């Protein structure tokens, strides 16, 4: 079961969170928050991992960088879950 959250934006803002990408199965309780220039928050409720990426990409939403970051967060998540 994916989790999605949408917060009402203040004037001039656009804050949204989406269920994660196809890299993460839909039955996982993962919250993914994206900023337009690469900022990201990845929260996995099952494992307790919270990963945050600050960023300032020159171009908004570069898919290669986005999916590479998701893959890295998920690899860290799996490694930490196995270490428990």
Residue, then its C-alpha position, 0 to 999 in steps of 0.5 A: x500500500x503506497x502512501x500519498x500526502x498533499x498539503x495545501x500550498x501557500x501562495x506561490x508554492x507547490x508542495x506535494x508528495x507522491x507514491x514512489x516510482x516503479x523502482x519500489x513495489x506499490x505494496x511498500x509504505x514509502x512516502x516520497x517528497x520531491x522538490x523541483x530541483x532535485x530535493x528529495x525526502x524518502x521515508x519508509x514506514x516499515x524499515x524506519x528509514x528517512x533519507x533527505x537529499x538537498x540539491x540545486x540541479x540547474x535544470x528541473x527534474x532530471x529523470x536520470x538523476x531522480x531515478x539514480x537517487x531513488x535507487x541509492x536510497x533503496x539500496x541503503x534501505x535494503x542494506x540497513x534492514x538486513x543489518x538489523 
